[in-house]
Amino acid sequence: MFGAGLAAKDRAVLGSPQVAASLLAGMREGLAAGPEGWVEDDLALVAPWGVELGGVRAPVALWHGEQGGLVPTAHARWLADAIPGAELRLFADEGALSVIFGHASEIIDWLSTRL
C-alpha cells in the first residue's frame, strides 16, 4: 500500500500480525462511510487547510521518524515552526509507523500530562 516510501523499520512493524490487523481494522472503520476522509487527507497536501496554524493554542507535539519518504522531515519542521509552542521530536532511526509503535509509552505519557 505504501510502496517505496515505507522505511525498513516500518515494514518490520507491519510484519507483526497484531499491528497489521489493527491498522487494517482502523482503515476499514475509517473508510466505512466512504473515501471522503482519505481524499481530504490527500488534498491537504496541496491545498489550504482552512485553519490558521498560528492561532493554535493547544499543546502540540510532533513525533516524526526521519526514515522513509511517506512524510518529509521538512514538513514536520514547517508544522513545528507554524504552531506556537509546538514541540518537535525527531527520530533519525524511525519511520512513520515505527515511531508510533516504538515510542507509544512516551507519546501516551506526554498526552496524559496534558489532558
Helices and strands as residue ranges (DSSP letters): G 3-5, H 8-14, H 17-31, H 36-43, G 53-55, E 61-65, H 73-82, E 87-91, H 98-102, H 104-112
